[in-house]
């Protein structure tokens, strides 16, 4: 598989865009994550060919997982996603990503 992500040997995620759901820890968290609390919802956006979680319109961090390529495809096709914060400790933000609008 070409491109970034560093995953090899794994299966390609082919879940339908409407049913795509997974948990992820934000990569490269930004300072704004110090304000994020459990239960907050973040927008999942495709920005310049990368997938990010946004909090109050600001990039909180990146989405990097084996599901990211499928998520990128679905976002490009006009599907919308949100990330619900399931844990937030010292900038380590874990999201449950699913289809939907905030």
C-alpha positions in Angstrom: 0.0 0.0 0.0 1.5 3.3 -1.0 1.3 6.6 0.9 1.7 7.5 4.5 0.4 5.8 7.5 3.1 3.1 8.1 0.6 0.2 8.1 1.5 -2.9 6.1 0.2 -6.3 5.9 -3.2 -5.3 7.3 -6.6 -5.6 5.6 -8.0 -2.7 3.7 -11.0 -1.2 5.5 -14.1 -1.4 3.2 -16.9 -0.7 5.7 -19.7 1.4 4.1 -19.3 5.1 4.7 -22.5 5.2 6.7 -21.4 2.5 9.1 -17.7 3.5 9.5 -17.0 3.7 13.3 -13.8 3.3 15.2 -11.9 4.6 18.3 -8.6 6.5 17.9 -6.2 8.6 19.9 -5.5 11.9 18.3 -2.1 12.2 16.7 0.0 15.3 17.1 -2.3 16.9 19.6 -2.4 20.7 19.6 -2.5 23.0 22.7 -6.2 23.5 22.4 -6.6 19.9 23.6 -6.1 21.1 27.2 -9.7 22.5 27.0 -11.3 19.3 25.7 -13.4 17.2 28.1 -15.1 13.8 28.0 -18.3 14.0 26.0 -17.2 16.9 23.8 -17.8 16.4 20.1 -15.2 17.3 17.5 -15.7 17.8 13.8 -13.8 15.4 11.5 -12.5 17.2 8.4 -10.4 16.6 5.3 -7.9 19.4 5.0 -5.3 19.4 2.3 -5.6 15.6 1.9 -5.1 14.8 5.6 -7.8 14.1 8.2 -8.1 16.2 11.3 -10.3 16.6 14.3 -11.4 20.2 15.0 -12.5 21.6 18.3 -14.3 25.0 18.1 -13.0 25.4 14.6 -9.4 24.8 15.5 -7.3 21.8 14.6 -7.0 19.6 17.8 -5.0 16.8 16.2 -4.8 14.4 13.3 -6.5 11.1 12.6 -4.0 8.4 11.9 -5.3 4.8 11.9 -5.8 1.9 9.5 -9.3 3.3 9.0 -8.0 6.7 8.0 -7.8 5.9 4.3 -11.4 4.8 4.3 -12.4 7.9 6.3 -10.5 10.1 3.8 -12.3 8.5 0.9 -15.8 8.9 2.6 -15.1 12.5 3.5 -14.1 13.2 -0.1 -17.4 11.7 -1.2 -19.3 14.2 1.0 -20.0 12.1 4.1 -19.7 13.8 7.5 -18.2 12.5 10.7 -17.8 13.5 14.3 -15.5 12.4 17.1 -16.9 12.1 20.6 -14.3 12.3 23.3 -14.2 9.1 25.4 -11.1 10.0 27.4 -9.0 13.1 27.9 -5.9 13.0 30.0 -3.0 15.4 29.7 -3.5 16.1 26.0 -4.0 12.4 25.3 -7.5 12.5 23.6 -9.3 9.4 22.7 -12.3 9.7 20.3 -15.0 7.5 19.0 -15.4 8.5 15.4 -18.7 7.9 13.7 -20.9 9.2 10.9 -22.9 12.3 11.7 -23.0 16.1 12.1 -22.3 17.9 15.4 
